[in-house]
Amino acid sequence: MFRLGKHPKASVRAALAALTLAPIGLIAGLSGTAGAAQTSHASLLPAKECAANRAAGTINWASSFGYSGAATILEVFAAQGLGYFKDMCLSVNFITNSYTSQNLVSTDAAQITGEGSAADYLLAVANGSNLRSIATDGDESNYALLTQPSITNLSQLAGKTLGYHQTVPVVISEMLAKAKVRDKVDFVDDNSYDPTLLTQGKFDALQAYRSNEPYTLKGMGLKFNEFIPSQYGVSGTFGLTVVNASFLKKHTSAVRDFMRADLEAFYYCIDHAVKCIDIEQSAATSAGLTYDYEHEYQRWKKESNIAINSQLKGHGIGVETTAEWASEDKALVTYGLVKKPVSLSEYENTSITASLYNGTKLIWP
């Protein structure tokens, strides 16, 4: 496999279709902490706000999936490498080796991380995690259900085997219920995270992320069908930023400006994807790790496009509301994952990210 390095974006896109992409599991098991080198910037903030942010000390940000082109991860590496955190008078340390970033943040061993969806987060807080959500990148689910080529309708999954990871995503349960087969499917917990098990015939269907496993299989020339929640009228979310609740209460200014830097980098990476992938690749290389440049580029382009195309009307990326989470909150009860709905007003801080915008324009000092 060759590296695309700093080729223009048009060249990247032209080359991607011919490349073999790495399976999801190859990123697991990372070690150490890392952050891309920052450029030199003076603070852009008023002295009082800068002092408040410095008083928060070093913020430990835990990647939810190592060095990845995913939303809530890539732009954080970019914010560090572009000096945006320094602009906000913040010192940010990167933890990239944890399988349990959510637990680290809940116990204040780290302060900020990403989460896959509102339902994933709500399940965590229902079980006692000390977290608060401050941003949601997309008002559409990134989950998908992949099937063998012979299955062209989810109703054909009756009596078939479906592989999932740890917990069946609630949007997948909703899709199967819409197809009237949820109680007719044989669910198998798969901890291999190897999407080729689908094409090898071990599973008839497999839980996946729209931005990950489909590109792996396509890159290997393997055939499959993909079904997404919106095809079945199922709403969802993706790309949350969550914070230790106690840290948020004590250092609200620092959390707000962390999010400001994150979003400034997010918009930068929409227009400069190659530069941001280069920053993250450099961080991974400095940590002694291999980095699948092409796969992570594909992942970022897919997830950033979902975010762009599913923004709440009149709001910028990241702004979240209790209304957009309501369907997932209800579905968790419907499918027996929690006993009663979670109090959205208690576990969502909807004001922080909203305060960073003037309409749909991010306020950058």
N, C-alpha and C positions, 0 to 999 in steps of 0.2 A: 504494500500500500504506500502511495506517495503522500507527502504533506502539501497542503495548499498554501500554508504560510500566509503571506501578505498579498496574495493575488487579489485583483479586483473582484467585487461581488459577482459580476456577470460571469467571470471565469469559474468562480466557485460553483455557481448554479449549473453551469454547463457540464462540469466534471462530476457532480454528485451522483448522477443517475448510474454511473458505471462502477461505483465503489461498493465494496463489501463493508457492512456496518457491524459493529461489535454488539453482542448480546448485552442486555441490561445488567446481568450479574457481574460483568467485568469491573464495574466501578465499585462494587462492594468491597469492604475490608481495607479502606484507605487508612493510612497512619499519619500521625503528626498534625501540626497546625501550620497554616500557611496564609499569606496574603500577598498580593502583587505589590511591587514597590510603588510608593506614592511619588507623584511629582510635587514640587515645592509650591505651596500656595499660602497666601496670607488669609486670615479669617475674613469671611464676608459678613459676619454677624455683628450686631451691636455688642459692646463690651460686656454688658450685664448678661446677655443671653449666652455669649461665648463662655463666660465664667461659670454659668450654671451647667453648661454641657461638660466642661472640664471637671467639674465637681463630681460628675457621675463616675469618673475613673474610666478604666478600660472596659469597654463593652465586649463581651464574648458573644460572637455570632457563630452559631452552629449550623453548618450546612446539613440539610436534610438528605443530601445524596452526593456527598463528595464534591468532585470537580465536574459539574454538569452544566449543560447549556440550558437548563430549565429556568423558567421564570421563578423568582425568589432566590435564585442562586447566581446565575451569570451576572445579573446587574449589580449584585453586591460585590463580586470580584472587580467589576468595572468601576464601581464607585470608589473602591480602595485604590485601584491603579490610576484612576484619573484625578485623584486627590480631592474628591468631593467630600469625604468624611473629614478630611483635614480642614476644608473650607468651613465646615460646620463645627470646628473645635472639638471633634470627637476622635478618640483613640479606640480603634476596633481591632480585636484579635480574632483570628479565624480558627475554628475547630472543624476539621474536615474528616475526622476518623470515626465519627460516632454513628452507630446503627440506631441510636435512640436520642436524637437531638431534642425531641419533644420532652423526654424525661429530664434531660439536662436543663432545659429552660424552666420546667416546672419546679425543679429543686434549686434554681438559681445558680447552678454550676455554669450555665450560660444564660444569656438574657434574651436573645432574639433568635428565631429560626423561621423556617417556612413550613407550611402544612398543605397537604394535597387538595383538600376540599373543605367546605363548611361542615359536611357530615362527618368527615374524619376528625375534625377539631371538636365538634360537639360531642362526639363519642368519648373523646379524651376528657373533656371537662365534666361530663356526666359521671365519669369514673374518678373524679377528684383532682384532676390536674390543675395546678395553680397558674392558669394562662389567661391571657386576654388577646383577642384578635383586633388588629388595627387596620388591616387592609385586605382586600380581595381583588386579585388581578382580573379575573374573568367571570362574567355572569353566565357561564356555560361550562359544562363538565368536560374534563380532559380524559375521562375514562372511556374505554371502548370494550366491545366484546368481539374477539376474533374467532372465526369458525373455519373448519375445513371447507374446501371449495364446494363440496357436494351439498353443503347446507346453505341454502339461499334465502331462508326465512327462519326466524327464531322459533317458530312453531315446530320446526323439525327437530328441535332439541329434546323433545319428549323422549325419556328413556335413555338419553345420551349423558356423557360425562363432561363436566365443566370444571376446569382448573382455576382456582382463585388463590390469593396470597393473604394469609392470616385472617382477614375478615372480608366477606363479600361486600363490595361497595354498594351502598344503598341504591344508587342509580341503576346498577346492574339488576338488582332485585326488582326494581320498578319496571325495567325493560322486559324482564322475563314474565312478570305479572301481566303486563299489557299483551304479551304474546300468549298468555294463558298456559304457560309451561313451568312456572316457578316451582310448583310442587311436584313436578314430574322429572326434574333434572337431578342427576347424581353429582353432588358437589364434592370436590377433592381438593384439600389444602395442598398447594404446591409451593415448596420453599426453594425450588431450584432457580426460579426466575429465568428459565430458559424457554424462549418462545418457540424454538424448533421442536419442542415436545408436541406442539400442536400438529405440525406438518409431518412429524414422525408417526402420528396416529395414537399417541398416548391419551390425548384429550380430543373431544369433538369441538370444544369451545374453550377459550382462555381469556381471563381478565387481562386487560392491557391498558396502557396509556396511548392515546392517539398520537402523541409526539415521540414515541419510543419504539415499541416492538414492531409496529407496521413497517418502519424504515429498516429495521434489522432484517426482517423477512424479505422485504422487497429487494434489499441490497444483495441478498443471497439467491435471488431469483426464485423464491418459493411462493406458492400460490395460497391464497386464503381469502376469506370474505371478512369485511369489517362492518360492524353495526355500532352506531353511536346513540346516546340517549335522546338527542333532539329528534331523531327519526321516529321515535315513539312518543313524542310529546312530553318527555321527561326533562325537567329543568334541573340545573345543577350549577356548581361553582368550581373554581380552581385557583390555585396560587395564593394562599393566604400568608400574611406575615403575622406571627404571633409572638407575644412578649410575656416575660414573667410578670405576673400581676402586681407583685410587691414592688418590683423595680420600676414598673410603669408609674405607679402611684408616687414614688419618691423622686423619679427623674423624668417627669413628663416632657420637659423641654428637650432633653437629650434624645428620647424616643421619637419625638416629633421630627427633630432634625436628622436623625438616622433615616427616617422614612422619606424626608425631603431629598436627601442625597441618593437614596435608593431609587426614587422615581425619576430624578434628574438623569441618573444613569440608565434607567429603563428606556426613557425616550431617546437618549443618545444611542443606545444599542439597537433600537428599531432602525435608525438611519445608518448606523455604523457597525453592523453585526460582525464583520470580519475583524475589526479592531478589538471588539469586546472578546471574541473567541481567542484572539491572539493574547490578550491580557490573561485570560484564564489558563490557556495552554502554558504560558510562561510560568504561572504560579505552580501548576502541576509538575512541570519539568523541574523547577527549583526544588520541589519536594521529592524528586526522584521517581516520579510516577509517569507512566505512559498516558497519552491523552488522544482519544479518537476524535480528531479535529472535525472530520466530515459529519460524523454522527451528531456531535454536539451542536454543530452549525444547523443541521436539520431540525434538531429538537428546539433550539431557540426560535427559528423562523416559524415553526408551527405554533408554539405556545404564545409568542408575541402577537401572531396574527389572530389567535383566539381572543386574546386580551383586547386587541384593537377593535375587533368586530363584535364584541359583546359588552362594550362599555355601557353602563347605565346611562340612560338618556340625560344629557345636560351635565354629566360628570366626567371627570378624568379617570384614567386608569388607577385602580387601587381603592377608590372610594367604595365603601360598602354600606349596606342598609340592612335593617332587620327584615324588611319585606323580601329581599332577594334570597334570604336564607330560610324563609318560613317553610317552603315545601320540603326541604331536606330535613328540617327539624321534625316535621310531622311524619315523614317517611321512616325515620329512625324508630318511632313508636309503632307505626304500622307493621314493620317487619321485625319487631321484637328485640331490637338492639338496645333500647332504653325503655324504662317503664313509663316515663312521662316526658313531655317536651322540655327542652332546656330553656331557661330564661334568656332569650336573645339580648334583651336590653342590658342584662347583667354581664354577659360574656362577650359582647361586642362593644368596642369603643369606636363608634361611628363618627366621632367628631375630629379625631386627630388628622386623618388623611384628608377629610373634606376641608379642613382649615388650611391646607396647603395649596388650594386651588382658588383661582378667580374664574368661576365658570368651569371651562375645560382646560384652562391654561394653568400650568404649574407655576407657583410663585417661587422664583429663585432670586435670592438677594443680589 
